[in-house]
Amino acid sequence: MPPWISLAFVNRQGRLRNGWWLAAFFLVLAALLFPAILVAAHFNREVSLWEQLGLIAVATIIIQTLRRRPLVEVTGAMDRRWIVCLAIGVLLGGLLMALPALGLAAAGLLRFELAPATPQRLANTIALMLAVAMAEELLFRGVLFQRLIDGLGVWPAQALTALLFVLTHLNNPGMEGATKLWAASNIFLASVLFGLAFVRTQSLALPIGLHFMANVTQGVILGFGVSGQSEPSLLIPRFSDAPTWLTGGAFGLEASLPGLLTLLALLAGLAHFLRPSNVADGKRDYIVGSAQISRSRPRNQRCAGSDSIRGCQRSDT
């Protein structure tokens, strides 16, 4: 076989290139999803979000098995540190949506009324949002994001994944006019935030916590739309005569200026406070406030700069 053909499939270390692993992942996912869609259609229903999560998980396990790599390489080790990261993510995700809402209320642009939702409906919605957060983070920050980082580096992977994340939301209700621009900008930056959370911890716990609680706070607690979707809630927001770009309107706070500013602030804070503290002997420690999270890293992974995610990539790209 000519060398140029071989290099199209394997790198100089003799390993299959990341682009082929990405193609294999989506082929496996499609092979699992299409029969599930047919079976669901036969019974006049849709593939549930929990079923979608299961299919993404199975596809991830298959790819990791073929790569002869453990699943924890994708998810992070399910230990005490994983729980700590998840809890921190839940706290920050709540603040991400609570702060812009409080700002609007303090400015007299928003007030809340109690909603008549039942505990059962609220619990069902929370469970649904948990499935959404887990499925989307496993899909967008799992094999896809990690193979892109391995092949292209962190920032190209962030940009490509964020663009794909935006594309999957373009058909949501309310994605039109100026709202589309505000929402797309927020969703793009939210993907960057979730990606940074993974890069700095090498675990899906923090992005899952952020994603889940941001949706719960925005939708179930405060009663805003969640990416244009209306959900049962504890409160009902009532807006004064304010422009949609300031309140987000029916789409939710993720289509508003206060939401964008809060997202930028959290992104900057996460980049500053959640930082690599040590790179030595193939191991990197991460600081989240007072909690330290350790993650073993293959020795062939290089990091250019201990206080930045820039240049952190494997050497087999």
C-alpha positions as CSV (number, residue, x, y, z in Angstrom):
1,M,0.0,0.0,0.0
2,P,1.4,3.4,-0.9
3,P,2.5,5.4,2.1
4,W,0.2,8.3,1.3
5,I,-2.8,6.0,1.4
6,S,-1.7,4.5,4.7
7,L,-1.2,8.0,6.2
8,A,-4.8,8.8,5.3
9,F,-6.0,6.2,7.8
10,V,-3.3,6.0,10.4
11,N,-1.0,8.5,12.0
12,R,2.7,8.3,12.4
13,Q,2.2,6.3,15.6
14,G,0.3,3.7,13.7
15,R,-3.1,4.6,15.3
16,L,-6.3,5.2,13.4
17,R,-6.9,8.9,12.8
18,N,-9.5,10.6,14.9
19,G,-11.6,11.6,11.9
20,W,-12.2,7.9,11.2
21,W,-13.1,7.3,14.8
22,L,-15.7,10.1,14.6
23,A,-17.1,8.6,11.4
24,A,-17.3,5.2,13.2
25,F,-19.1,6.8,16.2
26,F,-21.8,8.4,14.0
27,L,-22.2,5.2,12.0
28,V,-22.6,3.1,15.1
29,L,-25.1,5.7,16.6
30,A,-27.1,5.7,13.3
31,A,-27.1,1.9,13.2
32,L,-28.6,2.0,16.7
33,L,-31.0,4.9,16.3
34,F,-32.7,4.0,13.0
35,P,-34.1,0.7,14.3
36,A,-35.2,2.4,17.5
37,I,-37.1,5.0,15.5
38,L,-38.8,2.3,13.4
39,V,-39.8,0.4,16.5
40,A,-41.1,3.5,18.2
41,A,-43.0,4.5,15.1
42,H,-44.6,1.0,15.0
43,F,-46.0,1.7,18.5
44,N,-47.0,5.3,17.6
45,R,-44.6,7.0,19.9
46,E,-41.2,8.8,19.8
47,V,-37.8,7.6,21.0
48,S,-37.7,9.0,24.5
49,L,-34.8,11.1,25.8
50,W,-33.8,8.4,28.2
51,E,-33.7,5.9,25.3
52,Q,-31.7,8.4,23.3
53,L,-29.2,8.7,26.2
54,G,-29.0,4.9,26.3
55,L,-28.2,4.7,22.6
56,I,-25.5,7.4,22.8
57,A,-24.0,5.5,25.8
58,V,-24.0,2.2,23.9
59,A,-22.3,3.9,20.9
60,T,-19.7,5.4,23.2
61,I,-19.0,2.1,24.8
62,I,-18.6,0.4,21.5
63,I,-16.2,3.0,20.2
64,Q,-14.1,2.9,23.4
65,T,-14.0,-0.9,23.2
66,L,-12.8,-0.7,19.6
67,R,-10.2,1.8,20.7
68,R,-9.2,-0.4,23.6
69,R,-9.7,2.5,25.9
70,P,-11.7,2.6,29.2
71,L,-15.1,4.4,29.3
72,V,-13.8,6.6,32.1
73,E,-11.6,8.3,29.6
74,V,-14.8,9.8,28.2
75,T,-16.8,10.3,31.4
76,G,-14.2,10.7,34.1
77,A,-13.8,8.3,37.0
78,M,-17.1,7.9,38.9
79,D,-15.5,8.7,42.3
80,R,-15.9,11.3,45.1
81,R,-14.3,14.0,42.8
82,W,-17.0,13.3,40.2
83,I,-19.7,14.0,42.8
84,V,-17.9,17.2,43.9
85,C,-17.7,18.4,40.3
86,L,-21.3,17.6,39.7
87,A,-22.4,19.5,42.8
88,I,-20.3,22.6,41.8
89,G,-21.9,22.4,38.4
90,V,-25.3,22.4,39.9
91,L,-24.5,25.4,42.0
92,L,-23.0,27.4,39.1
93,G,-25.8,26.4,36.7
94,G,-28.4,27.7,39.1
95,L,-26.5,31.0,39.4
96,L,-26.2,31.2,35.6
97,M,-30.0,31.7,35.3
98,A,-30.9,33.1,38.7
99,L,-28.6,36.2,38.5
100,P,-30.0,37.6,35.2
101,A,-33.6,37.0,36.5
102,L,-32.9,38.8,39.8
103,G,-31.3,41.6,37.8
104,L,-34.4,42.1,35.7
105,A,-36.7,41.9,38.8
106,A,-34.6,44.5,40.6
107,A,-34.8,46.8,37.6
108,G,-38.6,46.5,37.7
109,L,-38.8,44.7,34.3
110,L,-40.0,41.4,35.7
111,R,-42.2,40.0,38.5
112,F,-43.2,36.5,39.4
113,E,-46.5,34.7,40.3
114,L,-47.0,31.3,41.7
115,A,-47.9,28.6,39.1
116,P,-50.4,25.9,39.6
117,A,-48.1,23.0,38.6
118,T,-48.4,19.7,40.5
119,P,-45.4,18.1,42.2
120,Q,-45.7,15.1,39.9
121,R,-45.5,17.2,36.8
122,L,-42.5,19.2,38.2
123,A,-40.7,15.9,39.0
124,N,-41.3,14.5,35.6
125,T,-39.9,17.7,34.0
126,I,-36.8,17.6,36.2
127,A,-36.2,14.0,35.2
128,L,-36.6,15.0,31.5
129,M,-34.1,17.8,31.9
130,L,-31.6,15.4,33.6
131,A,-31.9,13.1,30.6
132,V,-31.4,16.1,28.2
133,A,-28.3,17.3,30.1
134,M,-26.7,13.8,30.2
135,A,-27.6,12.9,26.6
136,E,-26.3,16.2,25.2
137,E,-23.2,16.3,27.2
138,L,-22.3,12.7,26.4
139,L,-22.9,13.4,22.7
140,F,-21.3,16.8,22.4
141,R,-18.6,16.6,25.1
142,G,-18.0,12.8,24.8
143,V,-16.4,11.0,21.8
144,L,-17.1,13.9,19.4
145,F,-15.4,16.6,21.4
146,Q,-12.6,14.5,22.7
147,R,-11.6,13.1,19.3
148,L,-11.7,16.6,17.8
149,I,-9.4,17.8,20.6
150,D,-7.1,14.9,20.0
151,G,-6.9,15.6,16.3
152,L,-7.2,19.4,16.0
153,G,-6.6,20.9,19.4
154,V,-8.9,22.5,22.0
155,W,-10.1,25.7,20.3
156,P,-10.9,24.2,16.9
157,A,-12.8,21.5,18.8
158,Q,-14.6,24.1,20.8
159,A,-15.6,26.1,17.8
160,L,-16.8,23.1,15.7
161,T,-18.7,21.6,18.6
162,A,-20.3,24.9,19.5
163,L,-21.4,25.4,15.9
164,L,-23.0,22.0,15.9
165,F,-24.6,22.7,19.2
166,V,-26.2,25.8,17.8
167,L,-27.4,24.0,14.6
168,T,-29.3,21.4,16.7
169,H,-31.2,24.3,18.3
170,L,-32.0,26.3,15.2
171,N,-35.4,24.8,14.7
172,N,-36.6,25.4,18.3
173,P,-39.7,27.4,18.8
174,G,-39.1,31.2,18.7
175,M,-35.8,30.9,16.7
176,E,-36.6,33.9,14.4
177,G,-35.7,37.5,13.9
178,A,-33.5,39.2,16.5
179,T,-34.2,36.4,19.0
180,K,-32.3,33.9,16.7
181,L,-29.1,36.1,16.9
182,W,-29.3,36.5,20.7
183,A,-30.1,32.8,21.3
184,A,-27.5,31.5,18.9
185,S,-24.8,33.7,20.6
186,N,-25.8,32.4,24.0
187,I,-26.0,28.8,22.9
188,F,-22.6,29.0,21.2
189,L,-21.0,30.4,24.4
190,A,-22.8,27.9,26.6
191,S,-21.2,25.1,24.5
192,V,-17.8,26.8,25.0
193,L,-18.6,26.9,28.8
194,F,-19.5,23.3,28.9
195,G,-16.4,22.4,26.8
196,L,-14.1,24.4,29.1
197,A,-15.6,22.6,32.1
198,F,-14.7,19.3,30.6
199,V,-11.2,20.4,29.4
200,R,-10.2,21.7,32.8
201,T,-11.6,18.7,34.8
202,Q,-11.4,15.8,32.2
203,S,-14.8,14.8,33.4
204,L,-18.4,15.1,32.2
205,A,-19.6,15.8,35.8
206,L,-19.1,19.6,35.8
207,P,-20.7,20.2,32.4
208,I,-23.6,17.9,33.2
209,G,-24.2,19.8,36.5
210,L,-24.0,23.1,34.7
211,H,-26.3,22.1,31.9
212,F,-28.9,20.4,34.1
213,M,-29.3,23.0,36.7
214,A,-29.3,25.9,34.2
215,N,-32.3,24.3,32.5
216,V,-34.0,23.5,35.8
217,T,-33.6,27.0,37.2
218,Q,-34.6,28.7,34.0
219,G,-37.6,26.4,33.3
220,V,-38.9,24.5,36.3
221,I,-38.2,27.1,39.0
222,L,-38.4,30.5,37.3
223,G,-40.9,29.6,34.5
224,F,-39.0,30.9,31.5
225,G,-38.8,29.1,28.3
226,V,-36.0,26.6,27.9
227,S,-34.6,27.1,24.4
228,G,-38.1,28.1,23.3
229,Q,-39.8,25.1,25.1
230,S,-42.4,25.8,27.7
231,E,-42.3,23.6,30.8
232,P,-44.4,23.2,34.0
233,S,-42.9,25.5,36.6
234,L,-43.1,26.8,40.2
235,L,-43.3,30.4,39.1
236,I,-44.7,32.4,36.2
237,P,-42.7,35.4,35.0
238,R,-44.6,38.5,34.1
239,F,-42.8,41.0,32.0
240,S,-43.3,44.8,31.9
241,D,-43.0,46.7,28.7
242,A,-39.4,45.8,27.9
243,P,-37.8,44.7,24.6
244,T,-37.4,41.0,24.0
245,W,-33.6,41.3,23.7
246,L,-33.6,42.4,27.3
247,T,-35.9,39.7,28.8
248,G,-35.5,36.8,26.3
249,G,-39.2,36.6,25.8
250,A,-40.8,33.2,25.3
251,F,-37.4,31.7,24.2
252,G,-35.9,32.1,27.7
253,L,-33.1,34.0,29.4
254,E,-30.6,32.4,27.0
255,A,-31.9,34.8,24.3
256,S,-31.3,38.0,26.4
257,L,-28.6,40.5,27.0
258,P,-28.5,39.8,30.8
259,G,-28.2,36.1,30.1
260,L,-25.3,36.7,27.7
261,L,-23.5,38.9,30.2
262,T,-23.9,36.4,33.0
263,L,-22.7,33.6,30.7
264,L,-19.6,35.6,29.8
265,A,-18.9,36.4,33.5
266,L,-19.2,32.7,34.4
267,L,-17.0,31.7,31.5
268,A,-14.3,34.1,32.5
269,G,-14.6,33.1,36.2
270,L,-14.3,29.4,35.3
271,A,-11.3,30.0,33.1
272,H,-9.6,31.9,36.0
273,F,-10.5,29.8,39.0
274,L,-10.7,26.3,37.5
275,R,-7.1,26.1,36.4
276,P,-4.4,23.5,36.1
277,S,-2.2,23.7,39.1
278,N,0.4,21.1,38.3
279,V,1.7,19.2,35.3
280,A,4.2,16.5,36.2
281,D,4.7,12.8,35.6
282,G,1.7,12.5,33.4
283,K,-0.7,13.7,36.1
284,R,-2.5,17.0,36.3
285,D,-4.3,18.5,39.3
286,Y,-7.2,20.9,39.0
287,I,-8.4,23.4,41.5
288,V,-12.1,24.2,41.9
289,G,-12.3,26.7,44.7
290,S,-11.0,24.7,47.7
291,A,-11.7,21.3,46.1
292,Q,-8.8,19.7,44.2
293,I,-9.6,17.3,41.4
294,S,-6.9,15.0,40.1
295,R,-6.9,13.4,36.7
296,S,-4.3,11.0,35.3
297,R,-3.2,12.0,31.8
298,P,-1.4,9.9,29.3
299,R,2.3,10.8,29.1
300,N,2.1,11.6,25.4
301,Q,-0.2,14.5,26.1
302,R,1.4,17.9,26.0
303,C,0.2,21.1,27.7
304,A,1.6,24.4,26.7
305,G,1.1,26.6,29.7
306,S,-0.1,25.6,33.2
307,D,-2.7,28.3,33.4
308,S,-4.3,28.0,30.0
309,I,-6.3,25.4,28.1
310,R,-4.5,26.6,24.9
311,G,-2.2,24.0,23.4
312,C,-3.4,21.1,25.6
313,Q,-3.5,18.3,23.2
314,R,-2.1,14.8,22.6
315,S,1.1,14.5,20.6
316,D,-0.4,12.1,18.0
317,T,-2.4,14.7,16.2
